[in-house]
Amino acid sequence: MEIGQFPWPIVNEINSLVPSQFWRHVPGELNPADMLSRGSSRLFSDSLWWEGPSWLLEPPSNWPIDRLPLRNLRGRRRKKES
């Protein structure tokens, strides 16, 4: 899986500080930051923007499990677009 838009030095630094078992993927429809990237016109009236996904109020053991395969990110760089 490629993480297309993240700058690799930042991803590598985060990966060195936070073990990958704590990383989780939040699908776009549940990710408030993704609303901003789409230029949503309903941004300021949407509870997702102000409160985040409802499952964040639950203990982490109740969160959806969708882990990213980030084992070998250290030292890896994004491929240059040709």
N, C-alpha and C positions, 0 to 999 in steps of 0.2 A: 504494500500500500504506500503510495506516495503522499506526502503532505505538501502539496503544491505551493501554497502561498507563504508558508512560514519561512523566515530567514533561518537557514541551517545553524549559524552560530548560536542563536538564541535557543533553538530546539535542543541542540547538543548540550548547552549549559543547563537547561531545565532538566534534561534527561540525566545529567550527572548529579543533580541535586535531589531529584525526586524519582524513586524507583518506578519502573514502568508498570508495576502491578497496581499503582495508584492512578494511572492515566485511564480515562474513559472517554469514549466518543459520545457526544450529544448530537443527535440528529438535528438538522437544520430547523425543522418545524418546532423543536423544543428548545432551541438555542436563541436567547435574546440577542446576542451579538450578531447572529445571522440575519435577524430582522433589519438591523442597521445597514448591513452590507447590501441588502436588497432594496434599500430606499423605501421602506414600507410607509405608506401614507397614514396608516393607523397606529403608528409607533406610540404616540403619546396617550392613546386611549386603550392600549392593549395591556392586560394584566401580566402577560408574559414578560413584557419589557420592564415593568415596575417590580414584579415579584419573582420572576424566574419560574421555571417549571415547578409544579406543585410537589413533585417527588423530592425536591431539595429540602423540604420541611421534614421529611422522613429520615430515619437513621440510614446511613450508607448501605447497610445490609438490605434495605428495601429498594435501593436505586436500581434502575435497569442496568443489566450487565451487557456492555458492548465495548469490550476492551480493544485497544489498538495494538497491533503487533510491532512494538517499538524496541525490540531486543538489540538490534544492531545499528542504532542511529549514531552512536558516537563516532565522530570523524567522517561521517557521511555528508555529502554535499548534494544539493539539488542539481539535477542535470541541466546543462545549459540548453536553452531552446534554440533550435536552428532556424 
